[in-house]
Amino acid sequence: MENSDPDLALIRQIAGGSPSALEQLYQQYGLQLLNFLTAQLGDRPHAEEVLQDVMLAVWKGAGQFRGESAVRTWLFAITQRQLSKARRGQPPTGEAIDDEFAVVPVFDQFARREWIQDALGQLPSIQQQAIELVFYQGLSGQEAADRLGVPLNTLKSHLYRARNTLRLVLDEKEMG
């Protein structure tokens, strides 16, 4: 499937070592990411530091981006990972995924992103949407529940079931 995301060309340029492409990506998404981080952390200087970690992770990880998701989705996933690390006081790496629902740490066990994309594709739509809203768009549990029109506990149930399904699917891939 060909990715028609116009930002994909920027990621490819970044992977090729183009600082100007990274600057373009920053100009396009930096303020949005900074606002998100500031809202989450409540401290703009800390948010600016985390944003620098995000951009460093983009620079280092652009070569591994396969284009199976939108660049914006990928950026928010990196931002969410860096935010989680900042909240735990850990040094930035751009690798670990964590959140209050503890749904996605199973992803840390698998280096191959295509496994994750395949596994996510096997989830029911409501579970995919819940994961997208919480982990890729960075919404709080209540915000995601409101967006989906379900109570918070229902959202948590969807995330719990998604976690279990993902674990099974990814375990099968690992053993297969």
TIRO-2110 file (N, C-alpha, C; in Angstrom, 1 decimal):
// TIRO-2110
0.8, -1.2, 0.0, N, 1, A
0.0, 0.0, 0.0, CA, 1, A
0.9, 1.2, 0.0, C, 1, A
0.7, 2.1, -0.9, N, 2, A
1.5, 3.3, -1.1, CA, 2, A
1.0, 4.4, -0.1, C, 2, A
1.9, 5.0, 0.6, N, 3, A
1.6, 6.0, 1.6, CA, 3, A
1.6, 7.3, 0.8, C, 3, A
0.4, 8.0, 0.8, N, 4, A
0.3, 9.3, 0.1, CA, 4, A
0.5, 10.5, 1.0, C, 4, A
1.0, 10.3, 2.2, N, 5, A
1.3, 11.3, 3.2, CA, 5, A
2.4, 12.3, 2.6, C, 5, A
2.0, 13.6, 2.4, N, 6, A
3.0, 14.5, 1.9, CA, 6, A
4.3, 14.7, 2.8, C, 6, A
4.1, 14.4, 4.1, N, 7, A
5.3, 14.5, 5.0, CA, 7, A
6.3, 13.4, 4.9, C, 7, A
5.9, 12.3, 4.2, N, 8, A
6.8, 11.2, 4.0, CA, 8, A
8.1, 11.6, 3.3, C, 8, A
8.0, 12.5, 2.4, N, 9, A
9.2, 13.0, 1.7, CA, 9, A
10.2, 13.6, 2.7, C, 9, A
9.6, 14.4, 3.6, N, 10, A
10.4, 15.0, 4.6, CA, 10, A
11.2, 14.0, 5.5, C, 10, A
10.4, 12.9, 5.9, N, 11, A
11.0, 11.9, 6.7, CA, 11, A
12.2, 11.2, 5.9, C, 11, A
11.9, 11.0, 4.6, N, 12, A
13.0, 10.3, 3.8, CA, 12, A
14.2, 11.2, 3.7, C, 12, A
14.0, 12.6, 3.6, N, 13, A
15.1, 13.5, 3.5, CA, 13, A
15.8, 13.5, 4.9, C, 13, A
15.1, 13.5, 6.0, N, 14, A
15.7, 13.5, 7.3, CA, 14, A
16.5, 12.2, 7.4, C, 14, A
16.0, 11.1, 7.0, N, 15, A
16.7, 9.8, 7.0, CA, 15, A
18.0, 9.9, 6.2, C, 15, A
18.0, 10.7, 5.2, N, 16, A
19.2, 10.9, 4.4, CA, 16, A
20.2, 12.0, 4.9, C, 16, A
19.8, 12.5, 6.1, N, 17, A
20.7, 13.4, 6.8, CA, 17, A
20.5, 14.9, 6.5, C, 17, A
19.3, 15.3, 6.1, N, 18, A
19.0, 16.7, 5.8, CA, 18, A
18.5, 17.5, 7.0, C, 18, A
19.3, 18.3, 7.5, N, 19, A
18.9, 19.2, 8.7, CA, 19, A
17.7, 20.1, 8.3, C, 19, A
17.7, 20.6, 7.0, N, 20, A
16.7, 21.5, 6.6, CA, 20, A
15.3, 20.8, 6.6, C, 20, A
15.3, 19.5, 6.2, N, 21, A
14.0, 18.8, 6.3, CA, 21, A
13.5, 18.6, 7.7, C, 21, A
14.5, 18.4, 8.6, N, 22, A
14.1, 18.3, 10.1, CA, 22, A
13.5, 19.7, 10.5, C, 22, A
14.1, 20.8, 10.1, N, 23, A
13.6, 22.1, 10.4, CA, 23, A
12.3, 22.3, 9.8, C, 23, A
12.0, 21.9, 8.6, N, 24, A
10.7, 22.0, 8.0, CA, 24, A
9.6, 21.2, 8.8, C, 24, A
10.0, 20.0, 9.2, N, 25, A
9.1, 19.2, 10.0, CA, 25, A
8.8, 19.9, 11.3, C, 25, A
9.8, 20.5, 11.9, N, 26, A
9.7, 21.2, 13.1, CA, 26, A
8.7, 22.4, 12.9, C, 26, A
9.0, 23.1, 11.8, N, 27, A
8.1, 24.3, 11.6, CA, 27, A
6.6, 23.9, 11.4, C, 27, A
6.4, 22.7, 10.8, N, 28, A
5.1, 22.3, 10.6, CA, 28, A
4.4, 21.8, 11.8, C, 28, A
5.1, 21.0, 12.7, N, 29, A
4.5, 20.4, 13.8, CA, 29, A
4.9, 20.8, 15.2, C, 29, A
6.0, 21.6, 15.2, N, 30, A
6.6, 21.9, 16.5, CA, 30, A
5.7, 22.6, 17.5, C, 30, A
5.0, 23.6, 17.0, N, 31, A
4.1, 24.4, 17.9, CA, 31, A
3.0, 23.5, 18.4, C, 31, A
2.4, 22.6, 17.6, N, 32, A
1.4, 21.7, 18.0, CA, 32, A
1.9, 20.7, 19.1, C, 32, A
3.1, 20.2, 18.8, N, 33, A
3.7, 19.3, 19.8, CA, 33, A
4.0, 20.0, 21.1, C, 33, A
4.5, 21.2, 21.0, N, 34, A
4.9, 22.0, 22.2, CA, 34, A
3.6, 22.3, 23.0, C, 34, A
2.6, 22.7, 22.3, N, 35, A
1.3, 23.0, 23.1, CA, 35, A
0.8, 21.7, 23.8, C, 35, A
0.9, 20.6, 23.1, N, 36, A
0.5, 19.3, 23.7, CA, 36, A
1.3, 19.0, 24.9, C, 36, A
2.6, 19.1, 24.8, N, 37, A
3.6, 18.8, 25.9, CA, 37, A
3.4, 19.8, 27.0, C, 37, A
3.2, 21.0, 26.7, N, 38, A
3.0, 22.0, 27.8, CA, 38, A
1.7, 21.7, 28.6, C, 38, A
0.7, 21.4, 27.8, N, 39, A
-0.6, 21.0, 28.5, CA, 39, A
-0.4, 19.8, 29.4, C, 39, A
0.4, 18.8, 28.9, N, 40, A
0.5, 17.6, 29.7, CA, 40, A
1.5, 17.8, 30.9, C, 40, A
2.5, 18.6, 30.7, N, 41, A
3.5, 18.8, 31.8, CA, 41, A
3.2, 20.0, 32.7, C, 41, A
2.5, 21.0, 32.2, N, 42, A
2.2, 22.1, 32.9, CA, 42, A
3.4, 23.0, 33.1, C, 42, A
4.4, 22.9, 32.3, N, 43, A
5.7, 23.6, 32.5, CA, 43, A
6.3, 23.8, 31.1, C, 43, A
6.2, 25.0, 30.5, N, 44, A
6.7, 25.2, 29.2, CA, 44, A
8.2, 24.9, 29.0, C, 44, A
9.1, 25.4, 29.9, N, 45, A
10.5, 25.0, 29.7, CA, 45, A
10.8, 23.5, 29.7, C, 45, A
10.1, 22.8, 30.6, N, 46, A
10.2, 21.3, 30.5, CA, 46, A
9.7, 20.8, 29.2, C, 46, A
8.6, 21.3, 28.8, N, 47, A
8.0, 20.9, 27.5, CA, 47, A
8.9, 21.1, 26.4, C, 47, A
9.6, 22.3, 26.4, N, 48, A
10.6, 22.6, 25.3, CA, 48, A
11.7, 21.6, 25.3, C, 48, A
12.2, 21.2, 26.5, N, 49, A
13.2, 20.1, 26.6, CA, 49, A
12.8, 18.8, 26.0, C, 49, A
11.5, 18.4, 26.4, N, 50, A
11.0, 17.2, 25.8, CA, 50, A
10.8, 17.3, 24.3, C, 50, A
10.4, 18.4, 23.8, N, 51, A
10.3, 18.6, 22.4, CA, 51, A
11.6, 18.4, 21.7, C, 51, A
12.7, 18.9, 22.3, N, 52, A
14.0, 18.7, 21.7, CA, 52, A
14.3, 17.2, 21.7, C, 52, A
14.0, 16.5, 22.7, N, 53, A
14.2, 15.0, 22.7, CA, 53, A
13.3, 14.3, 21.6, C, 53, A
12.1, 14.8, 21.4, N, 54, A
11.3, 14.3, 20.3, CA, 54, A
12.0, 14.5, 19.0, C, 54, A
12.5, 15.7, 18.7, N, 55, A
13.1, 16.0, 17.4, CA, 55, A
14.4, 15.2, 17.3, C, 55, A
15.1, 15.0, 18.3, N, 56, A
16.3, 14.1, 18.3, CA, 56, A
15.9, 12.7, 17.9, C, 56, A
14.8, 12.2, 18.5, N, 57, A
14.4, 10.8, 18.2, CA, 57, A
13.9, 10.7, 16.8, C, 57, A
13.3, 11.8, 16.3, N, 58, A
12.9, 11.8, 14.8, CA, 58, A
14.1, 11.7, 14.0, C, 58, A
15.1, 12.5, 14.3, N, 59, A
16.4, 12.5, 13.5, CA, 59, A
17.0, 11.1, 13.5, C, 59, A
17.1, 10.5, 14.7, N, 60, A
17.7, 9.2, 14.8, CA, 60, A
16.8, 8.1, 14.2, C, 60, A
15.5, 8.2, 14.3, N, 61, A
14.6, 7.1, 13.9, CA, 61, A
14.0, 7.3, 12.5, C, 61, A
14.3, 8.3, 11.8, N, 62, A
13.7, 8.5, 10.5, CA, 62, A
14.0, 7.4, 9.5, C, 62, A
15.1, 6.8, 9.6, N, 63, A
15.5, 5.7, 8.7, CA, 63, A
14.7, 4.5, 8.9, C, 63, A
14.1, 4.3, 10.1, N, 64, A
13.3, 3.1, 10.4, CA, 64, A
11.8, 3.3, 10.1, C, 64, A
11.4, 4.6, 9.8, N, 65, A
10.0, 4.8, 9.5, CA, 65, A
9.7, 4.2, 8.2, C, 65, A
8.6, 3.3, 8.2, N, 66, A
8.2, 2.6, 7.1, CA, 66, A
7.1, 3.2, 6.3, C, 66, A
6.5, 4.2, 6.9, N, 67, A
5.3, 4.8, 6.2, CA, 67, A
4.0, 4.1, 6.3, C, 67, A
4.0, 3.2, 7.3, N, 68, A
2.7, 2.4, 7.5, CA, 68, A
1.7, 3.2, 8.2, C, 68, A
2.1, 4.3, 8.8, N, 69, A
1.1, 5.2, 9.5, CA, 69, A
1.4, 6.6, 8.9, C, 69, A
0.6, 7.5, 9.3, N, 70, A
0.8, 8.9, 8.9, CA, 70, A
2.0, 9.4, 9.7, C, 70, A
2.8, 10.3, 9.1, N, 71, A
3.9, 10.9, 9.8, CA, 71, A
3.4, 11.6, 11.1, C, 71, A
2.3, 12.3, 11.0, N, 72, A
1.7, 12.9, 12.2, CA, 72, A
1.5, 11.9, 13.3, C, 72, A
1.0, 10.8, 13.0, N, 73, A
0.7, 9.7, 14.0, CA, 73, A
2.0, 9.3, 14.6, C, 73, A
3.0, 9.1, 13.8, N, 74, A
4.4, 8.7, 14.2, CA, 74, A
5.0, 9.7, 15.1, C, 74, A
4.8, 11.0, 14.8, N, 75, A
5.4, 12.1, 15.6, CA, 75, A
4.7, 12.1, 17.0, C, 75, A
3.4, 11.9, 17.0, N, 76, A
2.7, 11.9, 18.3, CA, 76, A
3.0, 10.6, 19.1, C, 76, A
3.3, 9.5, 18.4, N, 77, A
3.8, 8.3, 19.2, CA, 77, A
5.1, 8.6, 19.8, C, 77, A
6.0, 9.2, 19.1, N, 78, A
7.3, 9.6, 19.7, CA, 78, A
7.2, 10.5, 20.8, C, 78, A
6.3, 11.5, 20.6, N, 79, A
6.0, 12.5, 21.7, CA, 79, A
5.5, 11.9, 22.9, C, 79, A
4.6, 10.9, 22.7, N, 80, A
4.0, 10.3, 23.9, CA, 80, A
5.0, 9.5, 24.6, C, 80, A
5.9, 8.8, 23.9, N, 81, A
7.0, 8.0, 24.5, CA, 81, A
7.9, 8.9, 25.3, C, 81, A
8.3, 10.1, 24.7, N, 82, A
9.2, 11.0, 25.4, CA, 82, A
8.5, 11.6, 26.6, C, 82, A
7.2, 11.9, 26.5, N, 83, A
6.5, 12.4, 27.6, CA, 83, A
6.5, 11.4, 28.8, C, 83, A
6.2, 10.2, 28.4, N, 84, A
6.2, 9.2, 29.5, CA, 84, A
7.6, 9.1, 30.2, C, 84, A
8.6, 9.1, 29.4, N, 85, A
10.0, 9.1, 30.0, CA, 85, A
10.2, 10.3, 30.9, C, 85, A
9.8, 11.5, 30.4, N, 86, A
10.0, 12.7, 31.2, CA, 86, A
9.2, 12.7, 32.5, C, 86, A
8.0, 12.1, 32.5, N, 87, A
7.3, 12.0, 33.7, CA, 87, A
7.9, 11.0, 34.7, C, 87, A
8.6, 10.1, 34.2, N, 88, A
9.3, 9.1, 35.1, CA, 88, A
10.7, 9.5, 35.4, C, 88, A
11.1, 10.7, 34.9, N, 89, A
12.5, 11.2, 35.2, CA, 89, A
13.6, 10.4, 34.5, C, 89, A
13.3, 9.7, 33.4, N, 90, A
14.3, 8.8, 32.8, CA, 90, A
14.9, 9.6, 31.6, C, 90, A
16.1, 9.3, 31.3, N, 91, A
16.7, 9.9, 30.1, CA, 91, A
16.0, 9.6, 28.8, C, 91, A
15.9, 10.5, 27.8, N, 92, A
15.2, 10.2, 26.6, CA, 92, A
15.9, 9.2, 25.7, C, 92, A
15.1, 8.3, 25.1, N, 93, A
15.7, 7.4, 24.1, CA, 93, A
14.8, 7.3, 22.9, C, 93, A
13.5, 7.6, 23.1, N, 94, A
12.6, 7.5, 22.0, CA, 94, A
12.1, 6.1, 21.8, C, 94, A
12.4, 5.2, 22.7, N, 95, A
12.0, 3.8, 22.5, CA, 95, A
10.9, 3.3, 23.3, C, 95, A
10.9, 3.5, 24.6, N, 96, A
9.9, 2.9, 25.5, CA, 96, A
8.5, 3.6, 25.3, C, 96, A
7.5, 2.8, 25.4, N, 97, A
6.1, 3.3, 25.4, CA, 97, A
5.5, 2.9, 26.7, C, 97, A
4.8, 3.9, 27.3, N, 98, A
4.2, 3.7, 28.5, CA, 98, A
3.0, 4.6, 28.7, C, 98, A
2.0, 4.3, 29.5, N, 99, A
0.9, 5.2, 29.7, CA, 99, A
0.2, 4.7, 30.9, C, 99, A
-0.7, 5.6, 31.4, N, 100, A
-1.5, 5.2, 32.7, CA, 100, A
-2.3, 3.9, 32.5, C, 100, A
-2.7, 3.6, 31.3, N, 101, A
-3.5, 2.3, 31.1, CA, 101, A
-2.6, 1.1, 31.0, C, 101, A
-1.3, 1.3, 30.8, N, 102, A
-0.4, 0.2, 30.7, CA, 102, A
-0.9, -0.8, 29.6, C, 102, A
-1.3, -0.3, 28.5, N, 103, A
-1.8, -1.1, 27.4, CA, 103, A
-0.6, -1.4, 26.4, C, 103, A
0.2, -0.5, 26.2, N, 104, A
1.2, -0.6, 25.1, CA, 104, A
2.5, -1.1, 25.5, C, 104, A
2.9, -1.3, 26.8, N, 105, A
4.3, -1.7, 27.1, CA, 105, A
4.6, -3.0, 26.4, C, 105, A
3.7, -3.8, 26.0, N, 106, A
3.9, -5.1, 25.3, CA, 106, A
4.7, -4.7, 24.0, C, 106, A
4.5, -3.5, 23.4, N, 107, A
5.2, -3.1, 22.2, CA, 107, A
6.7, -3.1, 22.4, C, 107, A
7.1, -2.8, 23.6, N, 108, A
8.6, -2.7, 23.8, CA, 108, A
9.3, -4.0, 23.5, C, 108, A
8.6, -5.1, 23.6, N, 109, A
9.2, -6.4, 23.4, CA, 109, A
9.5, -6.7, 22.0, C, 109, A
9.0, -5.9, 21.1, N, 110, A
9.1, -6.3, 19.7, CA, 110, A
9.7, -5.1, 18.9, C, 110, A
10.8, -5.4, 18.3, N, 111, A
11.5, -4.3, 17.5, CA, 111, A
10.9, -4.1, 16.2, C, 111, A
10.2, -5.0, 15.6, N, 112, A
9.7, -4.9, 14.3, CA, 112, A
8.3, -4.3, 14.2, C, 112, A
8.2, -3.1, 13.7, N, 113, A
7.0, -2.3, 13.7, CA, 113, A
5.9, -2.9, 12.9, C, 113, A
6.3, -3.6, 11.8, N, 114, A
5.3, -4.2, 11.0, CA, 114, A
4.4, -5.3, 11.7, C, 114, A
5.0, -5.9, 12.7, N, 115, A
4.3, -6.8, 13.6, CA, 115, A
3.2, -6.1, 14.3, C, 115, A
3.5, -4.9, 14.8, N, 116, A
2.6, -4.1, 15.6, CA, 116, A
1.4, -3.7, 14.6, C, 116, A
1.8, -3.2, 13.4, N, 117, A
0.8, -2.7, 12.5, CA, 117, A
-0.2, -3.9, 12.1, C, 117, A
0.4, -5.0, 11.9, N, 118, A
-0.4, -6.2, 11.6, CA, 118, A
-1.4, -6.6, 12.7, C, 118, A
-0.8, -6.6, 13.9, N, 119, A
-1.6, -6.9, 15.1, CA, 119, A
-2.7, -5.9, 15.4, C, 119, A
-2.4, -4.6, 15.2, N, 120, A
-3.4, -3.6, 15.4, CA, 120, A
-4.5, -3.8, 14.4, C, 120, A
-4.2, -4.2, 13.2, N, 121, A
-5.2, -4.4, 12.1, CA, 121, A
-6.1, -5.5, 12.5, C, 121, A
-5.8, -6.4, 13.4, N, 122, A
-6.6, -7.5, 13.8, CA, 122, A
-7.6, -7.2, 14.9, C, 122, A
-7.4, -6.0, 15.5, N, 123, A
-8.3, -5.6, 16.6, CA, 123, A
-9.7, -5.1, 16.0, C, 123, A
-10.7, -5.2, 16.8, N, 124, A
-12.0, -4.6, 16.4, CA, 124, A
-11.8, -3.1, 16.3, C, 124, A
-12.6, -2.5, 15.5, N, 125, A
-12.5, -1.0, 15.2, CA, 125, A
-12.5, -0.2, 16.5, C, 125, A
-13.4, -0.5, 17.4, N, 126, A
-13.5, 0.3, 18.6, CA, 126, A
-12.2, 0.3, 19.4, C, 126, A
-11.5, -0.9, 19.4, N, 127, A
-10.3, -1.0, 20.1, CA, 127, A
-9.1, -0.3, 19.4, C, 127, A
-9.1, -0.3, 18.1, N, 128, A
-8.2, 0.4, 17.3, CA, 128, A
-8.3, 1.9, 17.6, C, 128, A
-9.6, 2.4, 17.6, N, 129, A
-9.8, 3.8, 17.8, CA, 129, A
-9.4, 4.2, 19.2, C, 129, A
-9.7, 3.4, 20.2, N, 130, A
-9.2, 3.7, 21.6, CA, 130, A
-7.7, 3.8, 21.7, C, 130, A
-7.0, 2.9, 21.1, N, 131, A
-5.5, 3.0, 21.1, CA, 131, A
-5.1, 4.2, 20.3, C, 131, A
-5.6, 4.5, 19.2, N, 132, A
-5.3, 5.7, 18.4, CA, 132, A
-5.4, 7.0, 19.3, C, 132, A
-6.6, 7.1, 19.9, N, 133, A
-6.9, 8.3, 20.7, CA, 133, A
-5.9, 8.5, 21.9, C, 133, A
-5.7, 7.4, 22.6, N, 134, A
-5.0, 7.5, 23.9, CA, 134, A
-3.5, 7.5, 23.6, C, 134, A
-3.0, 6.6, 22.8, N, 135, A
-1.6, 6.5, 22.6, CA, 135, A
-0.9, 7.2, 21.5, C, 135, A
-1.7, 7.5, 20.4, N, 136, A
-1.1, 8.2, 19.3, CA, 136, A
-1.5, 9.6, 19.3, C, 136, A
-2.7, 9.9, 19.7, N, 137, A
-3.1, 11.3, 19.8, CA, 137, A
-2.9, 12.0, 21.1, C, 137, A
-2.6, 11.1, 22.1, N, 138, A
-2.3, 11.6, 23.4, CA, 138, A
-3.4, 12.2, 24.3, C, 138, A
-4.6, 11.7, 24.0, N, 139, A
-5.8, 12.2, 24.7, CA, 139, A
-5.8, 11.5, 26.1, C, 139, A
-6.4, 12.1, 27.1, N, 140, A
-6.5, 11.5, 28.4, CA, 140, A
-7.6, 10.4, 28.2, C, 140, A
-7.7, 9.5, 29.2, N, 141, A
-8.7, 8.5, 29.2, CA, 141, A
-10.1, 9.1, 29.0, C, 141, A
-10.4, 10.1, 29.8, N, 142, A
-11.7, 10.8, 29.8, CA, 142, A
-12.0, 11.4, 28.4, C, 142, A
-11.0, 12.1, 27.9, N, 143, A
-11.1, 12.7, 26.6, CA, 143, A
-11.4, 11.7, 25.5, C, 143, A
-10.7, 10.6, 25.5, N, 144, A
-10.9, 9.5, 24.5, CA, 144, A
-12.3, 8.9, 24.7, C, 144, A
-12.7, 8.7, 25.9, N, 145, A
-14.0, 8.1, 26.2, CA, 145, A
-15.1, 9.1, 25.6, C, 145, A
-14.9, 10.4, 25.9, N, 146, A
-15.9, 11.3, 25.4, CA, 146, A
-15.9, 11.3, 23.9, C, 146, A
-14.8, 11.3, 23.2, N, 147, A
-14.7, 11.3, 21.8, CA, 147, A
-15.4, 10.0, 21.2, C, 147, A
-15.3, 8.9, 21.9, N, 148, A
-15.9, 7.7, 21.4, CA, 148, A
-17.3, 7.5, 21.8, C, 148, A
-17.8, 8.4, 22.8, N, 149, A
-19.1, 8.4, 23.3, CA, 149, A
-19.4, 7.2, 24.2, C, 149, A
-18.4, 6.8, 25.0, N, 150, A
-18.5, 5.7, 25.9, CA, 150, A
-18.1, 6.2, 27.3, C, 150, A
-18.5, 5.5, 28.3, N, 151, A
-18.0, 5.8, 29.7, CA, 151, A
-16.5, 5.4, 29.8, C, 151, A
-15.9, 6.1, 30.7, N, 152, A
-14.4, 5.9, 30.9, CA, 152, A
-14.1, 4.4, 31.2, C, 152, A
-14.9, 3.7, 32.0, N, 153, A
-14.7, 2.3, 32.3, CA, 153, A
-14.8, 1.4, 31.1, C, 153, A
-15.7, 1.8, 30.2, N, 154, A
-15.8, 1.1, 28.9, CA, 154, A
-14.6, 1.3, 28.1, C, 154, A
-14.1, 2.5, 28.0, N, 155, A
-12.8, 2.7, 27.3, CA, 155, A
-11.7, 1.9, 27.9, C, 155, A
-11.6, 1.8, 29.2, N, 156, A
-10.6, 1.0, 29.9, CA, 156, A
-10.7, -0.5, 29.5, C, 156, A
-12.0, -0.9, 29.4, N, 157, A
-12.2, -2.3, 29.0, CA, 157, A
-11.8, -2.6, 27.6, C, 157, A
-12.0, -1.6, 26.7, N, 158, A
-11.6, -1.8, 25.3, CA, 158, A
-10.1, -1.8, 25.3, C, 158, A
-9.4, -1.0, 26.0, N, 159, A
-7.9, -1.0, 26.0, CA, 159, A
-7.4, -2.2, 26.7, C, 159, A
-8.0, -2.7, 27.7, N, 160, A
-7.6, -4.0, 28.3, CA, 160, A
-7.7, -5.1, 27.3, C, 160, A
-8.8, -5.2, 26.7, N, 161, A
-9.0, -6.3, 25.7, CA, 161, A
-8.0, -6.2, 24.5, C, 161, A
-7.8, -5.0, 24.1, N, 162, A
-6.8, -4.7, 23.0, CA, 162, A
-5.4, -5.2, 23.4, C, 162, A
-5.1, -4.9, 24.6, N, 163, A
-3.8, -5.3, 25.2, CA, 163, A
-3.6, -6.8, 25.1, C, 163, A
-4.6, -7.5, 25.6, N, 164, A
-4.6, -9.0, 25.6, CA, 164, A
-4.5, -9.6, 24.2, C, 164, A
-5.3, -9.0, 23.3, N, 165, A
-5.3, -9.5, 21.9, CA, 165, A
-3.9, -9.2, 21.3, C, 165, A
-3.4, -8.0, 21.5, N, 166, A
-2.1, -7.7, 20.9, CA, 166, A
-1.0, -8.6, 21.5, C, 166, A
-1.1, -8.9, 22.8, N, 167, A
-0.1, -9.8, 23.4, CA, 167, A
-0.1, -11.1, 22.7, C, 167, A
-1.3, -11.7, 22.5, N, 168, A
-1.5, -13.0, 21.9, CA, 168, A
-0.9, -13.0, 20.5, C, 168, A
-1.4, -12.0, 19.7, N, 169, A
-0.9, -11.9, 18.3, CA, 169, A
0.6, -11.8, 18.2, C, 169, A
1.1, -10.9, 19.0, N, 170, A
2.6, -10.7, 18.9, CA, 170, A
3.4, -11.8, 19.5, C, 170, A
2.8, -12.5, 20.5, N, 171, A
3.5, -13.7, 21.0, CA, 171, A
3.6, -14.8, 19.9, C, 171, A
2.5, -14.9, 19.1, N, 172, A
2.4, -15.9, 18.0, CA, 172, A
3.5, -15.5, 17.0, C, 172, A
3.6, -14.2, 16.6, N, 173, A
4.5, -13.8, 15.7, CA, 173, A
6.0, -14.1, 16.1, C, 173, A
6.2, -13.8, 17.4, N, 174, A
7.5, -14.0, 17.9, CA, 174, A
8.0, -15.5, 17.9, C, 174, A
7.0, -16.4, 18.2, N, 175, A
7.3, -17.8, 18.2, CA, 175, A
7.3, -18.4, 16.8, C, 175, A
6.5, -17.7, 15.9, N, 176, A
6.4, -18.3, 14.5, CA, 176, A
7.6, -17.9, 13.7, C, 176, A
END
